[in-house]
């Protein structure tokens, strides 16, 4: 195969596809160049059908740090487990691709995306999604594509396709949408309380852009695509299927209609086990025993699938007896754990789905540092989701969170971060952890509702409560039914899982996965409208439990205060080698975070300790201003004046002429070291040296400005520093003396006798 290159302009950037040069032993491979982003995608398929009961598709998104010109972190300096972002990107690509394989396809398929170069203004994950579809489409792997995806922003009331970094920062929407030429089949979004109408507009604009990418893929497939391989599909014996349906469908139908989840599961399991036992005995000696028993399991699963869907679409009856737009019973409780220990908690229950959310507040130094292909940054709000197996009454693997848990946690995070206060309003790192205690569908949305209550119970000043709801779809051609608050069975046998979260003002997050090729704009609009009604009903329950954030933090939460200092003063607070800030922490017992803009955040359970630390920092960075008045102590005396201590490390010089209105022969006649005097700052030079006056704060003699007083003062003269008389310099036009002041000098002009200016030392 020789190298082929294809090009188009898309969303303001050049999109280049190369085939036939690299990874040629894969079933299909492409190099996608979008802007300066480069992604290599290779798709491979196993030769034989898997014996499992699911389609073994694996999609990876590999971030290589060299792609951004960076070293990996850690001791080994090698990429280890995927980052959270890479895991979410892999899920994003998997979800629109998975429905595009035939029912019964069981060959293992791997799609590996490797980011080779990274341009932050040209989406690597969208390039990888495009590459994944195209690598499958040009290969011999049976794939009913292509699909494509785009990112959509909403900037100043305008939809923007694949926004760059600047546009994304200004956008009210972060939407990823994918689909085929006919319909949308995947949505992932965060939004700043946008209306359903705006969201639908953005989705449809995204789909129009997707069509352009699909047309481009079709051109490439027509030129270099391979013939699709003939593979075995999992198909059951039709005679066996007819026999089981005839004998056992009635019993299974009755079991499916048991309303309570555990009782329904027990009833359906009993029917299935009875049928399996019957056929195990009947075919125990048959040479195809394993295949027959596999078919029996598939047939029983299909029978349950068919009955659940028939009940909903024809009888409009759901497995638990609810109406199609009815929400399960709701309960909410705050302070489930004592707020003398934890910083906030809430328990939210919807039917047989229950989530406990716990809040933890910490100094910004505890914020998560994200080191990926983008520039390193701190993430101050995280939402984690845990799904233990006991929540569904089962045993299973325990360990690090899987892709599903990471994805559900990220969805809750997107929904809630839209209402989080700014760092200036609430300078804490915030962590929410959702523990799913019981699950029968929509546990990710329950975690959002519990998280809202935990934040408010903990005193986090969120802008508004957020609620989430999961919508479902059962479709049969043009006949379809949209379900509100889907439970596990409806999710498993349904065609869509459409999660919508938001406030009363608008949507904050969307996520949609479907098992069919796509859904229409009509279904999207109806699902959004139905979800809005459900969201408001849930918000009624949340607000009845706690109407607004508490005004105070939990007693156990670290108290915080902050002080903003000039960025050039940061080094003063930190000190050499951290000496100054370490001393403050040691003396007060607080934690201190200082960001690059000079925001000093001070944390401690003890408010008095915070106040002491804040006072110390205030003194360290305090600056004198002209006109300020101080009670200052005399710390040094020179012939030309006295030095007084204002505050911190700041002293001021009071010239001998500024000690009193009358002529002063010696500084010691007016002040002595250790005296406390009142001074007013009169001048600060460009090097920060401060001059002050005592006399300006005292009453001026009545005859001070008379000609007689001026003449008398002029005749008095002075022997030594400060004496006013004729200069020995024959060319001098005025009398002037120079005084040493450490190693620096300041010129002071007498406002009343301008001709008698002096250059005085610091």
N, C-alpha and C positions, 0 to 999 in steps of 0.2 A: 504494500500500500504506500503510495506516495503522499507527501504532505499536501494538504488542501487548506486554503485560507479563505474565510468568509468575513465580510464586514458590513456593519450598518451603524448609523448614528441613533442613539437611544437616550432620551432624557438629557440631552446636552453633552453626552460623552460618546466616544467611539467604542463600539462593542465588536471585538474581534474573536473569531473562533478558528482554532487550528486543529486539524485532525491528521492522522496517519504518520505522525513523527515520533511520538513518545507513548510508552505503555501499550505497545502493540499486541501483547499477549493477553490483555484483558479482552472480554467480549466486546467492550466499547469504551473508548476513551477520547476525551477532548481537553484542550487547553482553552480556557476562556480568559480574555483580557478585556477588562472594563476600566477605562481610565488607566491608571497605573496599577490597578489590582490584577493579579494573575492567580488563577485557580486551576489546578489539574484535577480532573475527575476521571476515575476509572470504575467501570461497572463489570462485575463478574457473576457467573451463575454456576451452581453445582451441576454435575452431569445427571444426578439421580434425584428423584422425588424424596423429600423427607418423610419420615413415618410419623411425625408429630401431627397434632390436630390444629396447627396454626401455620400461617405463612411466615417462614423465617427470613424476614427482610432486615438487613442491618445497614443503616446510613450513618456515616461518620463525617465529622467536620474537623479537620486537623489544623490547628493553628501552629505554625512554625515561627518561632521568634525571629529567625533570620529574615522573615518576610517584612518585618518592620525595622530591620537593622539593629536588633536588640539581643543581648545575652539572656538566656533563661535564668530565672532566680534559683535559689537553692544551692546546695553544696555540689551536686553532680553536674550542674550547668547543662542539663538535658531536659527536654520536655517530658513531663511525667503524665499524670492523669489529666484528662481534658478539663479546661476551665469551665465555670458555670456558663459563661457566654457560649463556648464551643458546644456544650451539651444542649443548650437551648437552640442553637443554630441547627444542630443535627436533627432535633425534634421538629423544627420548623420545616425542614426539607422532607423528612420522612412522611409527615402527615398528608400532604397533597399527592405524594407519589403512591402511597400504599393502596388507595382505592382503585388505582389504574391497572391492577393485575386481575386476571380472570379468577372467578370463584373456583376453588378447588386447586389452584396453583400452589404447589408445595416445594418446588425447588428452592434451595437457599440462594438468596441474592445479596450481594454486598456492593454498596456504592460508597466509595472512599473519596472525599474531597480534601485536597491538600492546598492550603493557601501558600503560594510561593512568593508573592509580593503583595504588600498591603497599602492601599491608598485610602485614607480615612474618608475621602470625599466620594468614593466609588464603592458601594456596598459589596463586601466580599461574600456575605451570606446569600445575597440575591444572585450574584455571579455563580455561586456554588449550586444554588437551586436550579438555575438555568443549565449549568453543566451536567447536573445529575440527570435531569430530564433528557438532555440531548445525548448523553453517553448511552442511556438506556434505549433511546429512540433509534440511534444508528446501529445499535448492536443487534445480535440475533436473539436477544432475550425477549420473550413475549411480553410486551409492555404496551398498554392501550393509551399512549400519550400522543403528543407531548403535553406537558404542563409548564407553567412559568409563574414567577412571582415578582412583585415590585414592593417597594416601600412607598408609603404615601404620607406626606405632611400637609398641614393646614396652616398657612402663614398669611397673616393679614387678610383673612377671609378668602384666600385662594388655595385651591388644591395644588400640591407640588409633588411630582413623581420623582422618586429617588432623590430626596433633598440632600444637599451637601451639608457639611458640619455646621456652617453658619445658619443655614435655613433650618436645620434640625433643632438647633438651640432656640430659635425663635418660634418654633412650631407649637401649636396647641394639640398636635396629634402625632403619635408614633404608631403607624399602622403598617403591618405586613400582610399582604393579601395574595393568594395564589389561586389558580384555577386552570381550566382548559379553555378551548375556544368557545364553548357553549355556556359555561357557568363557573361560579366561584366554588371552590371546595376547601379552602382553609383561610382562617382569619386569626390574626394575633395583634392586639392593639392596646395601647395606653392612650388616654385622652384627658384633656383638662376640662372636664364637665361639658362635653359637647352634646348637642341635641341629637336625637335619632335621625333627624332630617340631614344634618351635616354628615353624620357617620355613613348614612346610606349614599349620599353624594360622593363621599370619598371612596367607598367600596366600589361603586359603579365606575368611577373615573379610573380606579386601579385596574378594574377588569378590562376596560378599553385599552389600557396600555399593555396588559398581558397579551391581548390578541395580537399586537404587533410582534411580540417576542415569539409567539407560537407560529406565526406566519414565517418568521425568519428560520425557526427550527425546521419547519416543513420543507423549506427550500434546501436546507443542508441535508436532510434525510433523503430527499429525492435524488441528490447528487452522490452521496457516499453511504447511504443506509444499506445494511445487510438484510437478507431474507430472514424472517423469524424462524427460530427452531421449533420443531415439533416436540412438545413435551407432554408427558402423561399428567392429566388432571385427576384429582381425587373425585371419583364418581361412585355412587353407591349402586348396588344391584336393585334394579327397578322392581323386580318380582318380590324381593325381600322387603322393599319399602312398602309396596302395596299391601303385603300381608300384615306387617306391623301396624300400619295405619288403620287397617280394617279391624284389627283385634283390640288395639289399645288406645286409639285416639280419644275415645270418650273419657277414659279414666284420666288421661293426661290433661284434657281440657278442664275437667273438674278440678284437678290439682292446681292448675295455673290460676284459677279464679279464687283461690283462698287468699284473703286480703292481707293478713299479717305475714311479714317477710319470712320469719323463721319457720312458721307453720307451713307456709307455701313451699319453701325450700324442702322441708321434710316430706311433704306430700308428693311433690314432683320427683324427689329422689327415690321415694318408695316405689313409685310406678316404674321408673327407669331401672332400678335394681331388680324388680320382679321380671321385667322383660329380658334384661341381660341374663339373669339366672336361667330363664326358660330357654334362651337360645344357646347358652353355654352347654346346657345338658343336651339339647337337640343336635348340636354340631360338634360335640366333644371329639369325635374321631375323624372329622372332615379334614382333608389335606389343606384346605384354605381357611382353617379355623381363625387365624389371626385377622385375615382380611374380613371375614364375615363379622367378627365381633367389632372390628373397627367400623364397618358399615352400620351395624346396629346402633352404636353410639352416635354416629353422624345422623342417622335417621331420627333418633329420639330428639336430638338437639334441633333438627329441622322442624319436627312436629311442634315443639314448644315455641320456636321462633314464629311459625306460621300462626299458631293460635293466639299468641300475644298480639301480633299485628292485626289479626282479623277482629279481635275483640275491640281494639281501639278504632280502626278505620270503619268497620261496619256497625258495631253495636255501640260505639262511643263509650266503652266501658274500659277503665284502666284496671290493672291487676289488683290494686288496693281499693277499688271502688270509687275513686275520686272523679270529678269532672275534669275535662281536658285542660281547663284553665285554673284549676284549684290547687292551692298550696297546702302542703301537709301542716299539721298543727305546729305552732311556733312557741318556743319558750326561750327566755333570756335571763341571765343572772350575772351580776357583777361581784367582784371581790370573792371569787370562789376559793382563792388562796388568800391567807392573811396579808394585808398590805403593810404590816409591820416587818414582813420578810421580803415578799416580792413587791414590785413597783406598780403592779396593776394586773388584773386578770378578769376574764369573763368566760362564761359557758353559754354557748348558743346551740339550741336543739331545734331541728326541723324534722318532724317525724322520727325515723330511726337513724337519722344522721346527726352526729353531735361532735362539736369541736370545742376544745379548751384552748384559749389564747392567753399567753403570759407575756407581759411587757417587762423589758429591762432597759434602764437608762444608764448611760455612762458618759464620761468625758470624751471629747472628740478624739483623744489619743487612742481610744479603743475602736474607732471606726475602721471598717474593713478597707485595706489597701488593695486596689485592683491593679494588677500588673499583667496586662495582655498586649495585644498588638497596638491598641490605642495608648496614648500617653498615660502614665500612671496617675491614678487619682484616688481620693478617699470616698468611700460610700458610707453615708451616715445613717441610712435607713435600710434595714434588711428584714425580710420576712421569710421564715423557714417553716416548712410543712413536713410533718411526720405522719406516716400511715402504718401503724403497727398491725400485725396480722390479727391480733385479738379483736380489732374493730369490726371484723367480719366473721368472727367466731372460728378462725382457722389458725393453724400453725404455719410457719414459714421462715424465710431467711431474715436474719437481723444483721445489720451492718451499716455501711455507708449508704446514704440516700441514693436511690436509683433515678433514672431519667424522669420518671413520672413524678416523683416527689419534688425534684428540682423544678420541674415545669409548673406544678401546681403552686409551689412556693413563690415562683416568679410572677405568676398570674396575680396572686394576692398582693404581692409587692407593688405591681403596676397599678392595681386598683386603689391602693391606699396612699401611695406616695403623692398622688395628685392633690390630696388635701392636707399633706403634712405642712407644718409651719416652716418658715425659712430659718436658716441658721441664726440670723440676727434675732429673730423672734424667740427661738428655742434652741440654744446652742448645745444640744445633746446629740450623742450617737444613740440611735433607737433600734432595738431589736425586738421583734415579735416572733414567738414560736407557737405554731398551731399544732396541737396534738389531737389527732382524730381518734376519738374514744369509741365511736360507733359509726358505721357507714352503711347507708343504703342509697348511694348516689348523691351527687352534688356536694361532696365534702369540701372541695376547694372553695365553693361559695359560702359554706358555713364558716370556714376559717376567716373569710373576709368580714362577715358579720360579727364574729367573735372578736376579731382584731380591732374593729371599729370601737366596740364597747370597752375593750381592754385599754385602748389608747385614751378614751375619754375618762375611764375610771382612774387612770394613772395621772390625769391632769395634763396630758399633751394637748395643746390648743389647736386641734385639727379644725379645718375650715368648715367641715360639715360631715355628718355621718355618711358612711358608704354601706350599701347592701348589695348582695350578689344573688343571682338566680340562674339556674340552668334550664334551658329550653330544649325540647326534643322534637323529632319529626318522624312520622310514620307515613311513607308515601307509597302509592301504588299507581304509577302513571300520573295522570292528571289529578287523581284523587289523593289528597294529603290531609294530615291532621297535625297541628302544632300542639305540643304538650308543654305545660308550665310545670316547673319543678320536677324534673324527671328523676325517677328512682333507678336503682341498679338494673333491674330487669329491662326497663324501657331504654336505658342507655345501651345495654348489651344487644338487644334485638332491634333497636331503632336505627334510623338512618343519619341522625344528626345529634351532636352534642354542642349546643350553642350557649355559651356562658356570657352573661351580661352583668356588669357591676357598675354602680354609679350612685350619685346623690340625687336629691330632688331637682337639682339644676341641670344635670346631664350625666352622660356616660363617662366613666373613668377607665374602663377596661372591657375588652371583648376577646373572646376566644371561641373559634368554631372549628370543629372536626366533623367530617362526614364520611360515610361509608359508601356513598354513591358517587357518581361522576361529578355532580355539582348541584347547586340549588339556584333558583331564579331570583330576580330582584323582588318579585311579588312575595315570595316566601320570606325573604330577608326583611322586607318592610313589615309584614304581618308579625313575624317573630319579635322584632324590635318593639313594636307597639304593645304586644302582649306581655313582653318582659318588663316594660315600663310600669304597667299596672301592678305587676307582681312586686316589683322593686319598691314601689310606694307602700304597698301593704306590709312588707317586711320592715321598712323604715318606721312605720307606725309603731311596731313592736319595739324596735331598738330605742326610739325616742321616748316611749312610755317607760322603758327601763332606766334610761339616763338621757335627759333631754339635751345636755351640753357637757363639754369637758369640765371636770372639777376645777375649781379655781386654785387649788393647792395640790402639790405633789404628794405622793404617799410618804408617810414618815420615814420609810426605809430608803427612799430615793435620794441620791446625792443632790444636795442643794448646789445651785450654780449662780454665779454672778459674773459679769463680764465688764471689761473696761477696754475701750478702743484707744490705742496709742499710735502715734506716727510710726510708720514702718522703719524710719531711720533711728527710732528709739529702742527697737527690739534688742539690739546688741547690749544696750545698757541694762535691760531687765535680765537678760540671760547671763551676761558677764563673761569674763574670760574662762573658757572651758566649762561654762555652765555654773560657775562658782556662785554667782549672785542668785540665780533662780533656785539652785539647790539649797542655798541658805534659807531662802524664803519658805520653801517646802518643809525643811527641817524644823524651822521655828514655829510654823503654823499647822503643819500636818495636812495641808490641802494638796490637791492635784492641780497643776496649771498647764493649760494648752495655749500656745501662741501660734496663730496662723501667719502666713506670709503678708497679710494685709494689716497686721498689728492688732487683731482681735484677741485679747487675753481672756480666756475662760477659766474661771476658778471654781473647783468642785470640792465639796466636803459635806458630810452630814451635819457639821457644826457651823451654823451661820456666823457665829462670832469669829471663828477661824477664817472664814471667807472674808469677813469685814477687815480683819487684821492684814491679811495678804493683799487685799485690794488697796488698803491705805498705804502699805509699803510700796507697792508698784506705782501708785499715784504720786508718791513723794519722789520716787526715782526718776520719773519722766516729767515731773512738773516743770513748767517754764515760767519765768518771770515775764510780766508784761508791763509796758510803760503805763504808769498810773496806778499800779497795784501798791497797796500799803501793807507793811509788815511790822510786827513786833520782832526785832532782830537783835541778836547778841553780838557785841563787839568782840572780834576774835583776833584782830591784829591792828597795830598802830604804826603808822609811818609819819615822817615829817609833813608829807603832803596831804595826809588824810587818814581815815580809819576804814578798815574792812569789817563788814558786818555779815553774819550768817543769816540768809533768808530761809532756806529749807534745803533738805537733801544735800546735794553737793554744790549748791549754788550760793555764792557770796556776792556782795555788792561793795563797791568802793564809794565812800562818802568823802568827797574832796573837802579840804579844810575850809574852803570858801562856802561849802554847803552845810557846815555844822550849825552856824548861827547867822543871824542877819548882821550882827555887829562884827567888827574886825576881830579875828582870832589869831593870837600870836603863836599858840601851841595847841596841838590837837588835844593833849592831855588836860588842857584847861576846860574842855567841854566833856570829853568821854574818856573812860578807862576800859581796859580789857575786862570782859565779863559783864559790862553794863548792858542792860536791855534798853533799846531805844526804838522809837517809832520812825520809820523811814518810808519814803515814797520813791518808786522807781521813776527815774527821769529819762534814761536813755539805755538802749541795748544796741551795741554795734553789730556789724555783720559777722563778727567772730563769737558772738554770744556773750561778750563782756558787759556787765551790768553796772550802771552808775545810779546812785540814789542820793536823796537829799533829806536832811533833817529839818533844815530851816524852812523849807517850803510848807511844812506842817505846823509851823508856829506863826503867831501873829506878827505881821510886819510892823516895825516902828512907824509911828505916824509921820515922822519927818524924814523917812528913808528916801523918798523920791524928791525931796526939796533940793534946790541948788546948793543950799548951805551944807546939807548932809553929804551930797556927792563931792563937794569941794573938800569937806573935812576928811572924808574917806580917802580921797586922792592924795591929800597932803600928808596923811599919816604914813603912807608907805609901809615898808616892811623890810627888815634886814633878814635875809634868808629866803626860804621857799615861801612863795605866796606874796612876797613883797611887790608892791606895785610902784614902779618908778621908771626912770629912763633906762633903756637898754644900753649896754656898752658897745653893742654893735652899731656903728655909725650909720649903717644903711637900713637899720630897722625902723619901720614906720609905727610900730606899736610895741608895748612892753610885753615880753613873753618869756617864761621860764620853762625848761624841760625837766621833768621828774622821771626817775626810773621807777617802773612798776612791774616787778618780776622781770620778765624778758619781753613784755608787750606794752604798748603805749596807746592811750586814747586821747583824742583831742576833745576838750570840753569848752564850749563857748558860753561865756557869761551873758545871759539874756539881757541884763540891764546895762552892762558895759561891754558891748561887742568887741571893742578894741582891746579888751583885757582877756583874750582867750588864752588857755593854757593847754599844753600837751601833757597829760598826766599818765603815770604808769597804772597797770591793772592792780 
